[in-house]
Amino acid sequence: MSDEAPSPRLLAIDDSELIHRLLQVRLQGERLELHGALSAQEGLQKARELMPEVILLDIELDTMDGFEVLAHLKSDPKTQDIAVIFISAVSDTMDRVRGLDLGAVDFIAKPFEVAELKARVRSALRMQHLVKMLEHRAQIDSLSGLWNRRYFDQRLQQEWSEARRHGRSLSLIMCDVDRFKRLNDQFGHPFGDQVIERVAQILSGGRGSDITCRYGGEEFGVILPSTAADRALEVAERHRVAIESHTWSGHDDVIVTSSFGVADLTSLPTDAGMEQLVQAADMALYRAKQSGRNRVELATHQRLEATDSGG
């Protein structure tokens, strides 16, 4: 099996068969997966299905012009970040300005000059690669190396939607380091950072399907797709024991513990939203803290109702 990254996808939206054949010839030899659409509607559909890195978009189309297509692409959260290069036989300055104002990254005039076409496509692909790298880095917590809260919210929403749509299980573990402020005050912030880093390693060292994030401060969230509460409890307990058993270099007599709250979809009313899953796991975590810390608590539907009615 090859470890080579897949070729970037390029979608050409143009109502001329000749242009598509020309692009196939002109871009031959480039490391590209080339796709074509002959109408605006087909182009918009393929853009959502293929999620190409770059779209070559003709201004003169059938039912809507290229500017309208671009506006549709930029208004759709799924396709708004795709790099769009306008192509047109008319090299009008106002068309260029309008296209760039709408969010296009470049403009190529027909007929194509081979070297220029390749150079502009390569430039757009490089830009997309850099943007994705920056987006990835913006979702990583610098201290723990885990996904951050921003990613947690996005990924939990995604997993929540998938679980609801396909009737799958979904569990969430919330973990909080016990008496973390006291550790910081007694041993200093460098030791506190060491605790965060090591707990992050333990929580992310479990099952490959689990998504571990730093939720904030000394709190972590672990998303467990296709996992029911009983299995999530086992995972949380394993993490709890591993944290409690860890020996801290230079602080051999220190025992660090963590408390855990677990919730799954069965913990919630049928009309509940994603926020209620986080709330249920947080409430279970709070009970673990109130019950003496260094323990795992499970959210239940009955307990949620009792809390909602009892204040």
N, C-alpha and C positions, 0 to 999 in steps of 0.2 A: 504493500500500500504506500502511495506517495504522500509525503508530507508537504508537498508544494501547495501554496495558497491558491484558491480558485481564481480564475481569471476575472477581472472586473467586467461588469456588464454595461453595455452601451445600448441605448434604445434610440433608434432614429424614427421620428414621426414626420412623415412626408407623404403626400398623395401621389408621388411619381414613382412608378416601378423602376424607371431608369435611374433615379437618384439612389435607390436602395442597391441596385446592381453596381452602380459606380462606387458607393461606399464599401461594398464587399471587396472590390478590386483595390481601391485606394488604401484601405486599412488592412489589407492582407499582410500577414507577417507580424502585425501588432498582437501583443498578448491581451486580446479582447474577446469577449463573448458578445457578438453583435446580434441584436434583435431589431425587427422592423414593425412599423404600424402604418397603415395607409390612410387612416382617418383620425380625426381628433378624438372621437369617442373610444376607438380601439387603442389609441395611444394612452389615454388616461387610464383605461382598464389595465393595460399591460404595465404601466408605471406602477400601479398598486400591487400587481401580482409579482412582477420581477424585482422591484426595488433596485433599479439600476443605479450605478454610481453616477453616470452621466446620461443626459438626454440631448440629442441633436434635434431641434425643433424648428420646422419650417414656419415662416410667418403666414404664407398663403396656403390655407387649408380649406376644407369643404364647408362643414356646418358651422364652424367657428374658427376664427383666425388664431395664429400662434400666441398672440397676447392674451386672449381669453383662456387658452389652454394653460399658459403659464400662471395666470391668476388662479385657476382651479388647482393646479399643482401646489402653489404656495399657500392656499387656504386649507389644504388637507394636511393635518399633522403627520400623516404617514409618509407623504411625498414632499413635504415642504423643504427638506434639506438636500434633495437631489440637485446636483449641479446641472443647469440648463444652458446650452449653447444655442443661440439662434442661428439659423441658416436662411439666407434669402438671396434671390437673384437681384433684388433692388438694394443698392447700398445707400440708403437714405439716412442722413445724420439723425433726424428726429425719430426714426424707427429704432436706431441704436440706443438713443437716450431713453426712449420709452421702455425698451426691453430691459436695459440695465436698471432703470428705476423700479421695474416690477420684480427684479430679483435674478435676471439672467446674469451669468458670469462672463460671457464672451459672445462674439458675433463673427460668423464666417460667411463670406460672400461666395455665391455660386458664379461661375464654375470653380470647383475646388482646386487649389494648388496643393499638390500632394504633401510637400514638406510642411506647409503652413497648417494644413488640416491635422496632420499627425502631431505637430508641435502643440497646437491648441488643445487637442484631446488629451495629450499627455499632461499638459499644464493643469487642466481641470481635474484629472485623476489624482495628481499630486496634491492639489488643494483639498480634495475630498479626503484623502488619506490623512492629511494633517488635521483637518477638522475632526475626524473620527478619533484620532489620537488625543486631541485636546478634550473631546467629550468624555472619552474613557478616563482620562486623568482627573477630570472634574467630578467623577463619581467614585473616586478612591479616597479613603481616609488616610491621610499621610502618616499618622502614628501607628495605627494597627495594620495598615495594608489591606484592610477589608473594604468591601463596598460601603459607601456612606449612606446617610439618611435619605438623600435625594434618590439614590438608586433603590433603596429599600421600598420607598413609596411607589416608585414606578413598577418594580418587579412584583410586589405584592398585589398591586392592581391587576397586573397581567395574569398572575397565577390564580387570583380570585376569579377573574372572568373565565379562564379556562376550566377551572373546577366547577363553576356554576353551569357553564355551557355543556360540559360533557359528563356531569354527574360524578366527578372524581372527589376523592378526599383531599383535604388541605389542612395542615396544622401550622401553628405558629408558636415558637418558643421565645419568650422574653427573659433575658438574664441580666442580673444586676450584681456587681461586686459588692459584697457586704462591707459596711463601715469603711468605704473607700476614702472619705475625707480624713478619717482617723489615721489611715495608713500614710496618706500624704503628709499630714501634720507631724506624725511621729518619725517617719523615715525619709521624708523629703520627696519632692516631685520627681526626681529621677527614678526612685523606686516605684512611685505611682505609675510612671510611664512604662516601666518594666512589667508591672502587673498587667496593664492594658495590653501590651504586646503579647505576653504569654497567654493570657486568657483568650485573646483573639486567635492565637495559633491552635489552642485546644479546641475551641468551638468550630474552627474551620477545618479541623483535621478528622472530621467524622465521615459521613457518607458523601459520596461525590455529588449526589443529587440535591443536597441541602444548600441553601443560599444563606451565608452568614454575613451580617452587616453590623457596623457600629451605629447604633441608634442615636447615641449621644452621650457624652461624658463617659461614665462607667457602665452604661447600659448597652446591651447587644440584642439584636433580633435575628432569629434563625427561621427562615421560611422552609417548610418541608412539603414539597408538592407530592401528591398521590400518597399521602401518609395520614393514617387515622390517629386518634388521640393516644391509644394504648402504645403504639410504636413510638410516637413522639415522646411519651413519658419515659420510655426506656432510653431514648437518645439523650434527653435532658439529664436523667439520673447518671448516665455514663459520664457526661460532661461535668456534672457536679462533683463526682468522686475524683475525676482527674484533676480538677482545680484544687480541691482540698488536699490531695496527695502530693501536689507539686512541692519540691524543695527549692527554696529561693537562694541563689548564690549570694553569699555574704550576709544572709539573714536566715540561718538554718533553723532558728527557733520560731520563725514566723509562719503561721498558717493562714492562708488566704482562702476565704470561702465565698460562694455566690449563691444567690437565691434565684429560683426559676418559676415562671408561670407558663402554663401550657394551655392552648385552646385550639379547637378544631371546629369545623362547620357545624357539627352536632351540638356545639355549645351555644349556638345562636338561634334566634327565631328565623323562620324561613324567609322573612322579608328584610332581614338584616343586611347591612352593607359592609364593605371591607373595613371601615373604621371601627365597626363593632367587634370584629375579630381582634384587632389591636387592643381595643378597650378590654375585652374579655381576658386576654393574656396578661395585660397590665394589672387587672384586678386580681388575677390568680397570683401574680408576682407580689402584689401588695400583701395578700394573705400569707404568702410564704415568709415575708419580712415580719409580719405581725405575729407569726407563730413560732418565731425563734431564729429565723434565717437558716441558711445552709440547708435548704430543703426544696422540693419540687411540689408545686400545687397545680391541680387541674381545674380549669373553669368548667362549670356545668350550667346548663340552661336554667335549672331550678335556682341556682345561686345568683345568676344574673337577674332573674325576675325578683328574687327576694331583695337584692340590692337596689333595684330600680324602685320598688315599692316602699322600701324601708328607709331610704336615704342614707 
